[in-house]
Structures are given as C-alpha cells and as structure tokens.
Amino acid sequence: MNLTNLPLEPRQVVEVDWCDRWIVYHRLQELDIPCSCETHQPLQAELSGPTAMIQLWSVTKQYSSSRQELIDWLKGCWNLNKR
C-alpha cells in the first residue's frame, strides 16, 4: 500500500487481501480508527490525520509483507538508531 499519494478524505478504501481484511479490520478497531468491513465489500477506514495514516500503514504492512521483508525493515531501523 502506498500512503504517500493518499489524500486525506473522510473514508478510504483499503486494499487488503480478502483473507486478511477481517484481521486488519479488528486491529484498526483496537486502534480506535473508525472502519467498516461488509460482506463482499472492501475494507474502508476513516483517516482523521497523519497518525491514523501511519497506523493504517503499519497494520497493512504486517499482512502485506513477507516475514523476511519485515525482518530486513526492522534491522534497517535498528541500524539507523545505532548511528
């Protein structure tokens, strides 16, 4: 998911694999991000600001990236903190 070109509008369609959308939906609910996920419909989230966008990015990254990509990303974060 590319959030850099995502305009801040009240409701956004979130492209998530159908098998992961309920997990993402429940996690967004836990983060108090208003969202809806109806049967045979895409997940929609209400992004009220930059924090909600970052949280959405983080949650979707967990399910759209491979385990190795997540490991490499985390190692890169640790390397930046060591500098």
PDB file of N, CA, C and O in Angstrom:
ATOM      1  N   MET A   1       0.842  -1.174   0.000  1.00  0.00           N
ATOM      2  CA  MET A   1       0.000   0.000   0.000  1.00  0.00           C
ATOM      3  C   MET A   1       0.886   1.235   0.000  1.00  0.00           C
ATOM      4  O   MET A   1       1.810   1.333   0.807  1.00  0.00           O
ATOM      5  N   ASN A   2       0.619   2.163  -0.881  1.00  0.00           N
ATOM      6  CA  ASN A   2       1.392   3.390  -0.978  1.00  0.00           C
ATOM      7  C   ASN A   2       0.589   4.522  -0.363  1.00  0.00           C
ATOM      8  O   ASN A   2      -0.392   4.972  -0.954  1.00  0.00           O
ATOM      9  N   LEU A   3       0.992   4.996   0.824  1.00  0.00           N
ATOM     10  CA  LEU A   3       0.260   6.052   1.511  1.00  0.00           C
ATOM     11  C   LEU A   3       0.777   7.442   1.168  1.00  0.00           C
ATOM     12  O   LEU A   3       0.179   8.433   1.586  1.00  0.00           O
ATOM     13  N   THR A   4       1.870   7.540   0.420  1.00  0.00           N
ATOM     14  CA  THR A   4       2.424   8.859   0.128  1.00  0.00           C
ATOM     15  C   THR A   4       1.512   9.669  -0.773  1.00  0.00           C
ATOM     16  O   THR A   4       1.502  10.897  -0.689  1.00  0.00           O
ATOM     17  N   ASN A   5       0.748   9.016  -1.629  1.00  0.00           N
ATOM     18  CA  ASN A   5      -0.155   9.726  -2.538  1.00  0.00           C
ATOM     19  C   ASN A   5      -1.602   9.693  -2.070  1.00  0.00           C
ATOM     20  O   ASN A   5      -2.506  10.070  -2.815  1.00  0.00           O
ATOM     21  N   LEU A   6      -1.824   9.244  -0.842  1.00  0.00           N
ATOM     22  CA  LEU A   6      -3.167   9.077  -0.320  1.00  0.00           C
ATOM     23  C   LEU A   6      -3.691  10.412   0.190  1.00  0.00           C
ATOM     24  O   LEU A   6      -3.144  10.965   1.144  1.00  0.00           O
ATOM     25  N   PRO A   7      -4.751  10.941  -0.437  1.00  0.00           N
ATOM     26  CA  PRO A   7      -5.305  12.202   0.062  1.00  0.00           C
ATOM     27  C   PRO A   7      -6.066  11.955   1.364  1.00  0.00           C
ATOM     28  O   PRO A   7      -6.608  10.871   1.584  1.00  0.00           O
ATOM     29  N   LEU A   8      -6.099  12.969   2.214  1.00  0.00           N
ATOM     30  CA  LEU A   8      -6.844  12.847   3.458  1.00  0.00           C
ATOM     31  C   LEU A   8      -8.315  13.132   3.184  1.00  0.00           C
ATOM     32  O   LEU A   8      -8.731  14.290   3.137  1.00  0.00           O
ATOM     33  N   GLU A   9      -9.072  12.107   3.008  1.00  0.00           N
ATOM     34  CA  GLU A   9     -10.512  12.210   2.835  1.00  0.00           C
ATOM     35  C   GLU A   9     -11.154  11.436   3.966  1.00  0.00           C
ATOM     36  O   GLU A   9     -10.510  10.583   4.578  1.00  0.00           O
ATOM     37  N   PRO A  10     -12.410  11.720   4.251  1.00  0.00           N
ATOM     38  CA  PRO A  10     -13.039  11.051   5.386  1.00  0.00           C
ATOM     39  C   PRO A  10     -13.000   9.528   5.314  1.00  0.00           C
ATOM     40  O   PRO A  10     -12.704   8.894   6.327  1.00  0.00           O
ATOM     41  N   ARG A  11     -13.279   8.920   4.185  1.00  0.00           N
ATOM     42  CA  ARG A  11     -13.287   7.462   4.080  1.00  0.00           C
ATOM     43  C   ARG A  11     -12.353   7.041   2.963  1.00  0.00           C
ATOM     44  O   ARG A  11     -12.351   7.624   1.880  1.00  0.00           O
ATOM     45  N   GLN A  12     -11.564   6.022   3.244  1.00  0.00           N
ATOM     46  CA  GLN A  12     -10.629   5.491   2.262  1.00  0.00           C
ATOM     47  C   GLN A  12     -10.868   3.996   2.102  1.00  0.00           C
ATOM     48  O   GLN A  12     -11.070   3.283   3.084  1.00  0.00           O
ATOM     49  N   VAL A  13     -10.846   3.534   0.871  1.00  0.00           N
ATOM     50  CA  VAL A  13     -10.886   2.100   0.617  1.00  0.00           C
ATOM     51  C   VAL A  13      -9.481   1.574   0.840  1.00  0.00           C
ATOM     52  O   VAL A  13      -8.514   2.115   0.304  1.00  0.00           O
ATOM     53  N   VAL A  14      -9.371   0.525   1.628  1.00  0.00           N
ATOM     54  CA  VAL A  14      -8.078  -0.053   1.972  1.00  0.00           C
ATOM     55  C   VAL A  14      -7.937  -1.358   1.212  1.00  0.00           C
ATOM     56  O   VAL A  14      -8.738  -2.277   1.384  1.00  0.00           O
ATOM     57  N   GLU A  15      -6.918  -1.435   0.371  1.00  0.00           N
ATOM     58  CA  GLU A  15      -6.690  -2.642  -0.406  1.00  0.00           C
ATOM     59  C   GLU A  15      -5.919  -3.647   0.435  1.00  0.00           C
ATOM     60  O   GLU A  15      -4.721  -3.499   0.675  1.00  0.00           O
ATOM     61  N   VAL A  16      -6.635  -4.669   0.873  1.00  0.00           N
ATOM     62  CA  VAL A  16      -6.069  -5.731   1.699  1.00  0.00           C
ATOM     63  C   VAL A  16      -6.565  -7.044   1.121  1.00  0.00           C
ATOM     64  O   VAL A  16      -7.701  -7.132   0.656  1.00  0.00           O
ATOM     65  N   ASP A  17      -5.715  -8.068   1.147  1.00  0.00           N
ATOM     66  CA  ASP A  17      -6.160  -9.383   0.693  1.00  0.00           C
ATOM     67  C   ASP A  17      -7.420  -9.766   1.448  1.00  0.00           C
ATOM     68  O   ASP A  17      -7.564  -9.482   2.637  1.00  0.00           O
ATOM     69  N   TRP A  18      -8.328 -10.415   0.737  1.00  0.00           N
ATOM     70  CA  TRP A  18      -9.601 -10.792   1.335  1.00  0.00           C
ATOM     71  C   TRP A  18      -9.399 -11.662   2.569  1.00  0.00           C
ATOM     72  O   TRP A  18     -10.168 -11.558   3.525  1.00  0.00           O
ATOM     73  N   CYS A  19      -8.387 -12.511   2.564  1.00  0.00           N
ATOM     74  CA  CYS A  19      -8.170 -13.396   3.714  1.00  0.00           C
ATOM     75  C   CYS A  19      -7.667 -12.640   4.944  1.00  0.00           C
ATOM     76  O   CYS A  19      -7.788 -13.143   6.061  1.00  0.00           O
ATOM     77  N   ASP A  20      -7.106 -11.445   4.761  1.00  0.00           N
ATOM     78  CA  ASP A  20      -6.552 -10.679   5.878  1.00  0.00           C
ATOM     79  C   ASP A  20      -7.430  -9.511   6.318  1.00  0.00           C
ATOM     80  O   ASP A  20      -7.162  -8.896   7.351  1.00  0.00           O
ATOM     81  N   ARG A  21      -8.458  -9.202   5.564  1.00  0.00           N
ATOM     82  CA  ARG A  21      -9.178  -7.960   5.832  1.00  0.00           C
ATOM     83  C   ARG A  21      -9.892  -7.940   7.176  1.00  0.00           C
ATOM     84  O   ARG A  21      -9.989  -6.880   7.793  1.00  0.00           O
ATOM     85  N   TRP A  22     -10.396  -9.080   7.651  1.00  0.00           N
ATOM     86  CA  TRP A  22     -11.066  -9.088   8.958  1.00  0.00           C
ATOM     87  C   TRP A  22     -10.059  -8.887  10.084  1.00  0.00           C
ATOM     88  O   TRP A  22     -10.366  -8.230  11.078  1.00  0.00           O
ATOM     89  N   ILE A  23      -8.865  -9.442   9.937  1.00  0.00           N
ATOM     90  CA  ILE A  23      -7.820  -9.245  10.950  1.00  0.00           C
ATOM     91  C   ILE A  23      -7.418  -7.774  10.988  1.00  0.00           C
ATOM     92  O   ILE A  23      -7.286  -7.188  12.063  1.00  0.00           O
ATOM     93  N   VAL A  24      -7.224  -7.180   9.808  1.00  0.00           N
ATOM     94  CA  VAL A  24      -6.871  -5.758   9.720  1.00  0.00           C
ATOM     95  C   VAL A  24      -8.010  -4.906  10.295  1.00  0.00           C
ATOM     96  O   VAL A  24      -7.772  -3.955  11.040  1.00  0.00           O
ATOM     97  N   TYR A  25      -9.232  -5.255   9.943  1.00  0.00           N
ATOM     98  CA  TYR A  25     -10.408  -4.533  10.453  1.00  0.00           C
ATOM     99  C   TYR A  25     -10.412  -4.516  11.984  1.00  0.00           C
ATOM    100  O   TYR A  25     -10.579  -3.459  12.593  1.00  0.00           O
ATOM    101  N   HIS A  26     -10.229  -5.669  12.595  1.00  0.00           N
ATOM    102  CA  HIS A  26     -10.259  -5.742  14.059  1.00  0.00           C
ATOM    103  C   HIS A  26      -9.095  -4.979  14.682  1.00  0.00           C
ATOM    104  O   HIS A  26      -9.260  -4.358  15.732  1.00  0.00           O
ATOM    105  N   ARG A  27      -7.935  -5.015  14.061  1.00  0.00           N
ATOM    106  CA  ARG A  27      -6.790  -4.262  14.596  1.00  0.00           C
ATOM    107  C   ARG A  27      -7.037  -2.758  14.501  1.00  0.00           C
ATOM    108  O   ARG A  27      -6.702  -2.016  15.424  1.00  0.00           O
ATOM    109  N   LEU A  28      -7.619  -2.304  13.395  1.00  0.00           N
ATOM    110  CA  LEU A  28      -7.934  -0.878  13.265  1.00  0.00           C
ATOM    111  C   LEU A  28      -8.966  -0.462  14.314  1.00  0.00           C
ATOM    112  O   LEU A  28      -8.892   0.638  14.862  1.00  0.00           O
ATOM    113  N   GLN A  29      -9.922  -1.340  14.590  1.00  0.00           N
ATOM    114  CA  GLN A  29     -10.903  -1.064  15.639  1.00  0.00           C
ATOM    115  C   GLN A  29     -10.202  -0.908  16.995  1.00  0.00           C
ATOM    116  O   GLN A  29     -10.537  -0.010  17.768  1.00  0.00           O
ATOM    117  N   GLU A  30      -9.234  -1.777  17.280  1.00  0.00           N
ATOM    118  CA  GLU A  30      -8.480  -1.683  18.533  1.00  0.00           C
ATOM    119  C   GLU A  30      -7.722  -0.364  18.640  1.00  0.00           C
ATOM    120  O   GLU A  30      -7.517   0.154  19.738  1.00  0.00           O
ATOM    121  N   LEU A  31      -7.309   0.178  17.497  1.00  0.00           N
ATOM    122  CA  LEU A  31      -6.580   1.448  17.462  1.00  0.00           C
ATOM    123  C   LEU A  31      -7.520   2.652  17.410  1.00  0.00           C
ATOM    124  O   LEU A  31      -7.072   3.788  17.252  1.00  0.00           O
ATOM    125  N   ASP A  32      -8.817   2.401  17.543  1.00  0.00           N
ATOM    126  CA  ASP A  32      -9.848   3.451  17.501  1.00  0.00           C
ATOM    127  C   ASP A  32      -9.889   4.195  16.174  1.00  0.00           C
ATOM    128  O   ASP A  32     -10.173   5.392  16.131  1.00  0.00           O
ATOM    129  N   ILE A  33      -9.601   3.473  15.086  1.00  0.00           N
ATOM    130  CA  ILE A  33      -9.741   4.033  13.750  1.00  0.00           C
ATOM    131  C   ILE A  33     -11.085   3.540  13.213  1.00  0.00           C
ATOM    132  O   ILE A  33     -11.256   2.341  12.991  1.00  0.00           O
ATOM    133  N   PRO A  34     -12.038   4.446  13.001  1.00  0.00           N
ATOM    134  CA  PRO A  34     -13.344   4.020  12.507  1.00  0.00           C
ATOM    135  C   PRO A  34     -13.207   3.353  11.138  1.00  0.00           C
ATOM    136  O   PRO A  34     -12.580   3.895  10.228  1.00  0.00           O
ATOM    137  N   CYS A  35     -13.801   2.175  11.010  1.00  0.00           N
ATOM    138  CA  CYS A  35     -13.730   1.459   9.748  1.00  0.00           C
ATOM    139  C   CYS A  35     -14.937   0.546   9.606  1.00  0.00           C
ATOM    140  O   CYS A  35     -15.639   0.264  10.578  1.00  0.00           O
ATOM    141  N   SER A  36     -15.167   0.090   8.383  1.00  0.00           N
ATOM    142  CA  SER A  36     -16.263  -0.836   8.119  1.00  0.00           C
ATOM    143  C   SER A  36     -15.764  -1.905   7.162  1.00  0.00           C
ATOM    144  O   SER A  36     -14.913  -1.668   6.305  1.00  0.00           O
ATOM    145  N   CYS A  37     -16.326  -3.085   7.343  1.00  0.00           N
ATOM    146  CA  CYS A  37     -15.926  -4.224   6.524  1.00  0.00           C
ATOM    147  C   CYS A  37     -17.154  -5.097   6.327  1.00  0.00           C
ATOM    148  O   CYS A  37     -17.448  -5.977   7.136  1.00  0.00           O
ATOM    149  N   GLU A  38     -17.864  -4.838   5.241  1.00  0.00           N
ATOM    150  CA  GLU A  38     -19.086  -5.577   4.967  1.00  0.00           C
ATOM    151  C   GLU A  38     -18.786  -6.763   4.064  1.00  0.00           C
ATOM    152  O   GLU A  38     -17.776  -6.786   3.362  1.00  0.00           O
ATOM    153  N   THR A  39     -19.666  -7.734   4.093  1.00  0.00           N
ATOM    154  CA  THR A  39     -19.502  -8.941   3.295  1.00  0.00           C
ATOM    155  C   THR A  39     -19.368  -8.593   1.815  1.00  0.00           C
ATOM    156  O   THR A  39     -20.166  -7.833   1.266  1.00  0.00           O
ATOM    157  N   HIS A  40     -18.346  -9.160   1.182  1.00  0.00           N
ATOM    158  CA  HIS A  40     -18.067  -8.976  -0.252  1.00  0.00           C
ATOM    159  C   HIS A  40     -17.809  -7.520  -0.635  1.00  0.00           C
ATOM    160  O   HIS A  40     -18.008  -7.136  -1.787  1.00  0.00           O
ATOM    161  N   GLN A  41     -17.368  -6.712   0.327  1.00  0.00           N
ATOM    162  CA  GLN A  41     -17.033  -5.315   0.074  1.00  0.00           C
ATOM    163  C   GLN A  41     -15.624  -5.055   0.593  1.00  0.00           C
ATOM    164  O   GLN A  41     -15.173  -5.731   1.518  1.00  0.00           O
ATOM    165  N   PRO A  42     -14.923  -4.082   0.007  1.00  0.00           N
ATOM    166  CA  PRO A  42     -13.574  -3.774   0.510  1.00  0.00           C
ATOM    167  C   PRO A  42     -13.643  -3.112   1.884  1.00  0.00           C
ATOM    168  O   PRO A  42     -14.655  -2.526   2.269  1.00  0.00           O
ATOM    169  N   LEU A  43     -12.556  -3.223   2.591  1.00  0.00           N
ATOM    170  CA  LEU A  43     -12.420  -2.568   3.889  1.00  0.00           C
ATOM    171  C   LEU A  43     -12.337  -1.064   3.657  1.00  0.00           C
ATOM    172  O   LEU A  43     -11.635  -0.608   2.754  1.00  0.00           O
ATOM    173  N   GLN A  44     -13.049  -0.301   4.468  1.00  0.00           N
ATOM    174  CA  GLN A  44     -12.978   1.154   4.402  1.00  0.00           C
ATOM    175  C   GLN A  44     -12.592   1.678   5.771  1.00  0.00           C
ATOM    176  O   GLN A  44     -13.082   1.195   6.792  1.00  0.00           O
ATOM    177  N   ALA A  45     -11.719   2.661   5.787  1.00  0.00           N
ATOM    178  CA  ALA A  45     -11.265   3.249   7.050  1.00  0.00           C
ATOM    179  C   ALA A  45     -11.400   4.763   6.981  1.00  0.00           C
ATOM    180  O   ALA A  45     -11.248   5.369   5.921  1.00  0.00           O
ATOM    181  N   GLU A  46     -11.686   5.355   8.123  1.00  0.00           N
ATOM    182  CA  GLU A  46     -11.778   6.800   8.230  1.00  0.00           C
ATOM    183  C   GLU A  46     -10.468   7.308   8.811  1.00  0.00           C
ATOM    184  O   GLU A  46     -10.143   7.048   9.969  1.00  0.00           O
ATOM    185  N   LEU A  47      -9.725   8.031   7.992  1.00  0.00           N
ATOM    186  CA  LEU A  47      -8.410   8.526   8.397  1.00  0.00           C
ATOM    187  C   LEU A  47      -8.530  10.000   8.759  1.00  0.00           C
ATOM    188  O   LEU A  47      -8.723  10.855   7.894  1.00  0.00           O
ATOM    189  N   SER A  48      -8.412  10.281  10.048  1.00  0.00           N
ATOM    190  CA  SER A  48      -8.635  11.641  10.520  1.00  0.00           C
ATOM    191  C   SER A  48      -7.368  12.479  10.596  1.00  0.00           C
ATOM    192  O   SER A  48      -7.430  13.666  10.916  1.00  0.00           O
ATOM    193  N   GLY A  49      -6.228  11.880  10.307  1.00  0.00           N
ATOM    194  CA  GLY A  49      -4.989  12.650  10.368  1.00  0.00           C
ATOM    195  C   GLY A  49      -3.785  11.771  10.099  1.00  0.00           C
ATOM    196  O   GLY A  49      -3.925  10.581   9.817  1.00  0.00           O
ATOM    197  N   PRO A  50      -2.594  12.362  10.188  1.00  0.00           N
ATOM    198  CA  PRO A  50      -1.364  11.628   9.891  1.00  0.00           C
ATOM    199  C   PRO A  50      -1.139  10.417  10.794  1.00  0.00           C
ATOM    200  O   PRO A  50      -0.620   9.398  10.337  1.00  0.00           O
ATOM    201  N   THR A  51      -1.519  10.512  12.062  1.00  0.00           N
ATOM    202  CA  THR A  51      -1.318   9.378  12.966  1.00  0.00           C
ATOM    203  C   THR A  51      -2.124   8.175  12.511  1.00  0.00           C
ATOM    204  O   THR A  51      -1.623   7.050  12.511  1.00  0.00           O
ATOM    205  N   ALA A  52      -3.365   8.406  12.125  1.00  0.00           N
ATOM    206  CA  ALA A  52      -4.211   7.311  11.633  1.00  0.00           C
ATOM    207  C   ALA A  52      -3.636   6.721  10.349  1.00  0.00           C
ATOM    208  O   ALA A  52      -3.707   5.510  10.137  1.00  0.00           O
ATOM    209  N   MET A  53      -3.067   7.568   9.493  1.00  0.00           N
ATOM    210  CA  MET A  53      -2.464   7.070   8.257  1.00  0.00           C
ATOM    211  C   MET A  53      -1.261   6.180   8.557  1.00  0.00           C
ATOM    212  O   MET A  53      -1.093   5.132   7.932  1.00  0.00           O
ATOM    213  N   ILE A  54      -0.430   6.587   9.503  1.00  0.00           N
ATOM    214  CA  ILE A  54       0.750   5.799   9.857  1.00  0.00           C
ATOM    215  C   ILE A  54       0.328   4.484  10.498  1.00  0.00           C
ATOM    216  O   ILE A  54       0.909   3.437  10.212  1.00  0.00           O
ATOM    217  N   GLN A  55      -0.676   4.535  11.361  1.00  0.00           N
ATOM    218  CA  GLN A  55      -1.158   3.309  11.983  1.00  0.00           C
ATOM    219  C   GLN A  55      -1.721   2.361  10.936  1.00  0.00           C
ATOM    220  O   GLN A  55      -1.470   1.157  10.994  1.00  0.00           O
ATOM    221  N   LEU A  56      -2.478   2.889   9.981  1.00  0.00           N
ATOM    222  CA  LEU A  56      -3.017   2.069   8.900  1.00  0.00           C
ATOM    223  C   LEU A  56      -1.878   1.447   8.094  1.00  0.00           C
ATOM    224  O   LEU A  56      -1.914   0.257   7.780  1.00  0.00           O
ATOM    225  N   TRP A  57      -0.878   2.243   7.763  1.00  0.00           N
ATOM    226  CA  TRP A  57       0.277   1.736   7.019  1.00  0.00           C
ATOM    227  C   TRP A  57       0.951   0.608   7.782  1.00  0.00           C
ATOM    228  O   TRP A  57       1.277  -0.429   7.204  1.00  0.00           O
ATOM    229  N   SER A  58       1.163   0.805   9.082  1.00  0.00           N
ATOM    230  CA  SER A  58       1.839  -0.192   9.893  1.00  0.00           C
ATOM    231  C   SER A  58       1.050  -1.504   9.945  1.00  0.00           C
ATOM    232  O   SER A  58       1.627  -2.582   9.808  1.00  0.00           O
ATOM    233  N   VAL A  59      -0.248  -1.411  10.140  1.00  0.00           N
ATOM    234  CA  VAL A  59      -1.075  -2.611  10.226  1.00  0.00           C
ATOM    235  C   VAL A  59      -1.090  -3.350   8.891  1.00  0.00           C
ATOM    236  O   VAL A  59      -0.941  -4.571   8.863  1.00  0.00           O
ATOM    237  N   THR A  60      -1.266  -2.632   7.792  1.00  0.00           N
ATOM    238  CA  THR A  60      -1.324  -3.300   6.492  1.00  0.00           C
ATOM    239  C   THR A  60       0.033  -3.870   6.100  1.00  0.00           C
ATOM    240  O   THR A  60       0.103  -4.895   5.423  1.00  0.00           O
ATOM    241  N   LYS A  61       1.110  -3.214   6.519  1.00  0.00           N
ATOM    242  CA  LYS A  61       2.456  -3.721   6.207  1.00  0.00           C
ATOM    243  C   LYS A  61       2.680  -5.090   6.850  1.00  0.00           C
ATOM    244  O   LYS A  61       3.327  -5.959   6.265  1.00  0.00           O
ATOM    245  N   GLN A  62       2.147  -5.273   8.041  1.00  0.00           N
ATOM    246  CA  GLN A  62       2.305  -6.554   8.736  1.00  0.00           C
ATOM    247  C   GLN A  62       1.724  -7.716   7.932  1.00  0.00           C
ATOM    248  O   GLN A  62       2.226  -8.838   7.992  1.00  0.00           O
ATOM    249  N   TYR A  63       0.669  -7.434   7.184  1.00  0.00           N
ATOM    250  CA  TYR A  63      -0.019  -8.505   6.465  1.00  0.00           C
ATOM    251  C   TYR A  63       0.308  -8.543   4.973  1.00  0.00           C
ATOM    252  O   TYR A  63       0.009  -9.532   4.304  1.00  0.00           O
ATOM    253  N   SER A  64       0.909  -7.496   4.452  1.00  0.00           N
ATOM    254  CA  SER A  64       1.216  -7.480   3.020  1.00  0.00           C
ATOM    255  C   SER A  64       2.676  -7.799   2.720  1.00  0.00           C
ATOM    256  O   SER A  64       3.034  -8.042   1.568  1.00  0.00           O
ATOM    257  N   SER A  65       3.512  -7.801   3.739  1.00  0.00           N
ATOM    258  CA  SER A  65       4.939  -8.063   3.549  1.00  0.00           C
ATOM    259  C   SER A  65       5.283  -9.482   3.990  1.00  0.00           C
ATOM    260  O   SER A  65       4.629 -10.070   4.851  1.00  0.00           O
ATOM    261  N   SER A  66       6.316  -9.998   3.376  1.00  0.00           N
ATOM    262  CA  SER A  66       6.787 -11.323   3.789  1.00  0.00           C
ATOM    263  C   SER A  66       7.527 -11.195   5.116  1.00  0.00           C
ATOM    264  O   SER A  66       7.899 -10.099   5.533  1.00  0.00           O
ATOM    265  N   ARG A  67       7.729 -12.310   5.755  1.00  0.00           N
ATOM    266  CA  ARG A  67       8.461 -12.326   7.021  1.00  0.00           C
ATOM    267  C   ARG A  67       9.863 -11.763   6.833  1.00  0.00           C
ATOM    268  O   ARG A  67      10.337 -10.992   7.668  1.00  0.00           O
ATOM    269  N   GLN A  68      10.529 -12.138   5.750  1.00  0.00           N
ATOM    270  CA  GLN A  68      11.884 -11.655   5.505  1.00  0.00           C
ATOM    271  C   GLN A  68      11.903 -10.146   5.275  1.00  0.00           C
ATOM    272  O   GLN A  68      12.813  -9.467   5.752  1.00  0.00           O
ATOM    273  N   GLU A  69      10.929  -9.612   4.562  1.00  0.00           N
ATOM    274  CA  GLU A  69      10.855  -8.160   4.358  1.00  0.00           C
ATOM    275  C   GLU A  69      10.705  -7.433   5.687  1.00  0.00           C
ATOM    276  O   GLU A  69      11.326  -6.392   5.901  1.00  0.00           O
ATOM    277  N   LEU A  70       9.884  -7.974   6.578  1.00  0.00           N
ATOM    278  CA  LEU A  70       9.696  -7.352   7.884  1.00  0.00           C
ATOM    279  C   LEU A  70      10.975  -7.420   8.719  1.00  0.00           C
ATOM    280  O   LEU A  70      11.311  -6.465   9.420  1.00  0.00           O
ATOM    281  N   ILE A  71      11.682  -8.535   8.645  1.00  0.00           N
ATOM    282  CA  ILE A  71      12.958  -8.679   9.359  1.00  0.00           C
ATOM    283  C   ILE A  71      13.968  -7.659   8.837  1.00  0.00           C
ATOM    284  O   ILE A  71      14.632  -6.981   9.621  1.00  0.00           O
ATOM    285  N   ASP A  72      14.082  -7.551   7.514  1.00  0.00           N
ATOM    286  CA  ASP A  72      15.019  -6.594   6.912  1.00  0.00           C
ATOM    287  C   ASP A  72      14.664  -5.157   7.288  1.00  0.00           C
ATOM    288  O   ASP A  72      15.552  -4.349   7.564  1.00  0.00           O
ATOM    289  N   TRP A  73      13.368  -4.836   7.299  1.00  0.00           N
ATOM    290  CA  TRP A  73      12.912  -3.495   7.652  1.00  0.00           C
ATOM    291  C   TRP A  73      13.279  -3.186   9.106  1.00  0.00           C
ATOM    292  O   TRP A  73      13.766  -2.097   9.408  1.00  0.00           O
ATOM    293  N   LEU A  74      13.045  -4.149  10.004  1.00  0.00           N
ATOM    294  CA  LEU A  74      13.363  -3.956  11.411  1.00  0.00           C
ATOM    295  C   LEU A  74      14.867  -3.806  11.625  1.00  0.00           C
ATOM    296  O   LEU A  74      15.300  -2.968  12.417  1.00  0.00           O
ATOM    297  N   LYS A  75      15.662  -4.610  10.927  1.00  0.00           N
ATOM    298  CA  LYS A  75      17.124  -4.477  11.028  1.00  0.00           C
ATOM    299  C   LYS A  75      17.572  -3.103  10.556  1.00  0.00           C
ATOM    300  O   LYS A  75      18.458  -2.494  11.156  1.00  0.00           O
ATOM    301  N   GLY A  76      16.962  -2.613   9.481  1.00  0.00           N
ATOM    302  CA  GLY A  76      17.289  -1.279   8.988  1.00  0.00           C
ATOM    303  C   GLY A  76      16.976  -0.200  10.015  1.00  0.00           C
ATOM    304  O   GLY A  76      17.735   0.757  10.169  1.00  0.00           O
ATOM    305  N   CYS A  77      15.856  -0.353  10.719  1.00  0.00           N
ATOM    306  CA  CYS A  77      15.502   0.603  11.776  1.00  0.00           C
ATOM    307  C   CYS A  77      16.529   0.570  12.895  1.00  0.00           C
ATOM    308  O   CYS A  77      16.938   1.622  13.388  1.00  0.00           O
ATOM    309  N   TRP A  78      16.949  -0.611  13.302  1.00  0.00           N
ATOM    310  CA  TRP A  78      17.934  -0.737  14.358  1.00  0.00           C
ATOM    311  C   TRP A  78      19.271  -0.121  13.934  1.00  0.00           C
ATOM    312  O   TRP A  78      19.940   0.536  14.731  1.00  0.00           O
ATOM    313  N   ASN A  79      19.652  -0.340  12.676  1.00  0.00           N
ATOM    314  CA  ASN A  79      20.914   0.226  12.180  1.00  0.00           C
ATOM    315  C   ASN A  79      20.884   1.744  12.166  1.00  0.00           C
ATOM    316  O   ASN A  79      21.906   2.378  12.430  1.00  0.00           O
ATOM    317  N   LEU A  80      19.741   2.341  11.864  1.00  0.00           N
ATOM    318  CA  LEU A  80      19.633   3.799  11.875  1.00  0.00           C
ATOM    319  C   LEU A  80      19.760   4.338  13.287  1.00  0.00           C
ATOM    320  O   LEU A  80      20.316   5.416  13.494  1.00  0.00           O
ATOM    321  N   ASN A  81      19.249   3.596  14.258  1.00  0.00           N
ATOM    322  CA  ASN A  81      19.325   4.044  15.663  1.00  0.00           C
ATOM    323  C   ASN A  81      20.732   3.939  16.226  1.00  0.00           C
ATOM    324  O   ASN A  81      21.059   4.640  17.183  1.00  0.00           O
ATOM    325  N   LYS A  82      21.570   3.086  15.661  1.00  0.00           N
ATOM    326  CA  LYS A  82      22.935   2.908  16.153  1.00  0.00           C
ATOM    327  C   LYS A  82      23.865   4.040  15.711  1.00  0.00           C
ATOM    328  O   LYS A  82      24.930   4.235  16.298  1.00  0.00           O
ATOM    329  N   ARG A  83      23.473   4.769  14.700  1.00  0.00           N
ATOM    330  CA  ARG A  83      24.341   5.828  14.156  1.00  0.00           C
ATOM    331  C   ARG A  83      24.393   7.026  15.058  1.00  0.00           C
ATOM    332  O   ARG A  83      25.075   8.003  14.748  1.00  0.00           O
TER     333      ARG A  83
END
